[in-house]
Amino acid sequence: MAVSVVSLELEDFETLPLHARRCVFWEVDRSGSAPAIDTVISSPSSSGETAGPESEFDKEAWLSGLLLEWGVCCQVAIEPSTERVVGAAFYSPPGRVPRAAHFPTAPVGADAVLLTTVRMEPGFESDAVTVIDAVVADLVRRGVRAVEAFGFSGDDDSLAMDLVTLLLGSGMASDVCRRCILPTDLLSDFGFEVVAEDPYLPRLRLELDEGLGWKSQVERALKKLVEPATPVEVVEAAFSR
């Protein structure tokens, strides 16, 4: 059953999946430029790997401030039969996400909004494009000219992870959440184009115009008619890197 997508309101913050409402990889910078840095903790995931910096208090405070000052900044996917939130996409003016400055392909274009994270719950990975569609539709309505995102192109080999940790976490693995960096392939498949090359962390851009959301949906529907369906396992692999 297809998910429905709605804009997140602050009163619905508690409905977000645990990682989505706790991870502050994008919102908190350990260099001290972000507030309440002492409250940030790092927790291991169920698989034993580092989950990244977490602080539910700071995530809610960041969301509240951005909703008040800028407007909608998160789209959530809801499974209709249970009304459970099964995915979320966060986006923001780049100046409100301190981590963006650490990427080697920064800065984000002055006319663009930054798509930071699209995180889907297990079993709903293929619905990521539906959530991105909702982000694009919202930004087109608001007259935004472009949306940009940082991708991750490397595999989870030790060299790639060491470089990402050094660049984005000042050498601290606990300060990096790989799960909250979008796979480059996912962005490219949606129509984003690389505007700043990097072997591991390129910056991609999608120009926005009226009808873009409708056009992308039609193109994907036509593609499904002429090509074999993409196995769910391929989509899941992109998110598990």
C-alpha positions in Angstrom: 0.0 0.0 0.0 1.4 3.4 -1.0 2.3 5.8 1.8 0.8 9.3 2.2 3.1 12.3 2.7 2.3 15.3 4.8 4.2 18.3 6.2 5.4 17.8 9.8 4.0 20.0 12.4 5.8 20.6 15.7 3.0 18.9 17.8 3.7 15.7 15.8 7.4 15.6 16.6 7.0 12.6 18.9 5.6 10.6 16.0 8.9 10.6 14.2 10.9 7.4 14.2 13.5 7.3 17.0 16.6 8.1 14.9 14.9 10.9 13.0 13.9 12.7 16.1 17.3 12.2 17.9 20.1 12.5 15.4 21.6 16.0 15.2 24.4 15.2 12.8 23.3 18.1 10.6 22.0 20.5 13.2 24.9 20.4 15.8 28.5 21.3 15.2 31.0 20.1 17.8 33.2 23.2 17.1 30.9 25.1 19.3 28.8 27.0 16.8 25.6 25.2 17.7 23.7 25.7 21.0 23.5 23.2 23.9 26.5 21.2 22.7 27.0 19.6 26.1 23.7 17.8 25.8 24.8 15.9 22.6 25.5 12.2 23.1 26.6 9.4 20.9 24.8 6.1 20.9 25.6 2.8 19.2 23.0 1.4 16.8 21.5 -2.1 17.2 24.2 -3.4 14.8 26.9 -2.1 17.0 28.0 0.8 14.7 28.1 4.4 15.8 24.7 6.0 15.3 26.1 9.5 15.3 25.5 12.5 17.6 22.1 12.4 19.3 20.1 14.9 21.3 16.3 14.8 21.1 16.1 18.2 23.0 18.3 19.9 20.4 16.5 18.3 17.4 13.1 19.5 18.7 14.5 23.0 19.4 16.0 23.2 16.0 12.8 22.1 14.3 10.7 24.5 16.4 12.9 27.5 15.6 13.0 26.7 11.9 9.2 26.2 11.6 8.7 29.5 13.3 11.2 31.5 11.3 11.2 29.8 7.9 8.2 27.4 7.7 7.8 23.8 6.8 11.2 21.9 6.9 10.2 18.3 7.0 7.9 15.9 5.0 6.9 12.6 6.6 5.6 9.4 5.1 2.7 7.7 6.8 1.6 4.1 6.4 -2.2 4.4 5.9 -3.3 1.3 7.7 -1.5 2.0 10.9 -1.0 5.8 10.6 2.7 5.1 11.6 5.4 7.5 10.4 7.7 5.4 8.3 10.0 8.0 6.8 11.1 11.6 6.9 12.9 14.2 4.7 14.5 17.2 6.3 15.4 20.4 4.3 16.5 23.8 5.3 18.3 27.0 4.3 21.9 25.9 4.4 22.8 28.4 7.0 20.7 26.6 9.5 22.6 23.3 9.2 26.1 23.9 10.6 27.4 20.6 9.4 27.1 21.6 5.7 30.1 23.9 6.1 32.3 20.9 6.7 31.7 19.2 3.3 34.6 19.6 0.9 32.1 20.6 -1.9 30.5 23.4 0.2 29.1 26.0 0.1 25.6 25.4 -1.1 24.3 27.8 -3.8 23.0 31.0 -2.4 19.6 30.5 -4.2 19.1 26.9 -3.0 17.6 25.1 -0.1 19.5 22.1 1.3 18.0 18.7 1.4 19.8 17.1 4.2 18.3 13.7 5.0 15.7 11.3 3.7 15.5 8.4 6.1 13.0 5.5 5.6 12.1 2.7 7.9 12.9 -0.9 6.9 10.5 -2.1 4.2 9.7 1.4 3.0 13.0 2.3 1.3 11.4 2.4 -2.2 9.0 5.2 -1.0 11.9 7.6 -0.7 11.2 9.1 -4.1 7.6 9.9 -3.0 8.9 11.8 0.0 11.4 13.7 -2.2 8.5 14.5 -4.6 6.7 16.1 -1.6 9.8 18.2 -0.8 10.1 19.4 -4.4 6.4 20.3 -4.6 6.6 22.3 -1.3 9.6 24.2 -2.5 8.1 24.9 -5.9 5.0 26.4 -4.3 7.2 28.6 -2.2 9.1 29.9 -5.2 12.5 28.4 -4.4 14.8 28.2 -7.4 16.8 25.1 -6.6 17.4 22.3 -4.1 20.8 21.0 -3.4 22.1 18.0 -1.5 25.4 16.4 -0.5 25.8 12.8 -1.7 27.9 9.9 -0.5 29.5 8.0 -3.4 31.9 5.7 -1.6 31.4 2.2 -0.3 31.7 1.4 3.4 35.3 0.5 3.0 37.7 1.6 5.7 39.4 4.3 3.5 36.1 6.0 2.5 34.8 5.9 6.1 38.1 7.2 7.5 38.1 10.1 5.1 34.4 11.0 5.8 35.1 10.8 9.5 38.1 13.1 9.2 36.3 15.7 7.0 32.9 15.8 8.7 33.6 14.7 12.3 37.1 16.2 12.9 38.4 12.6 13.2 35.7 11.4 15.7 33.6 8.6 14.3 31.0 9.2 17.0 30.4 12.6 15.4 29.4 11.3 12.0 26.1 9.6 11.0 26.5 8.0 7.6 22.9 7.0 7.7 21.9 10.6 7.4 24.0 11.4 4.3 22.1 10.7 1.1 23.4 8.1 -1.4 24.6 9.9 -4.6 22.8 7.3 -6.7 19.5 8.0 -5.2 19.9 11.7 -5.9 21.0 11.1 -9.5 18.1 8.8 -10.2 15.7 11.5 -9.0 17.2 14.0 -11.4 19.9 15.9 -9.4 23.0 16.8 -11.2 26.5 17.0 -9.8 27.7 20.6 -9.6 30.7 20.1 -7.4 32.8 16.9 -8.0 34.3 14.9 -5.2 35.2 11.1 -5.1 33.2 10.6 -1.9 31.1 13.7 -1.1 29.8 15.5 -4.2 27.3 18.3 -4.2 24.3 17.8 -6.4 21.6 20.3 -7.6 18.0 20.1 -8.9 16.7 23.2 -10.6 13.0 23.8 -9.7 10.2 25.1 -11.9 6.5 24.9 -12.1 5.2 21.4 -12.9 8.5 19.8 -11.9 6.9 17.5 -9.4 4.3 16.4 -11.9 6.9 15.9 -14.6 9.1 13.7 -12.4 6.2 11.5 -11.4 5.2 10.9 -15.0 8.7 10.2 -16.1 9.1 7.5 -13.4 5.8 6.0 -14.3 6.8 5.7 -17.9 10.1 4.3 -17.0 8.4 1.5 -15.1 6.5 0.6 -18.2 9.5 0.1 -20.4 12.1 -1.2 -17.9 12.1 -4.1 -15.4 11.1 -2.9 -11.9 14.0 -2.1 -9.7 14.3 -4.8 -7.0 13.6 -3.5 -3.5 16.9 -5.0 -2.4 18.8 -2.5 -4.6 17.1 0.5 -3.0 17.6 -1.0 0.5 21.3 -1.5 -0.3 21.6 2.2 -1.1 20.3 3.2 2.3 22.3 0.6 4.2 25.7 1.8 3.0 
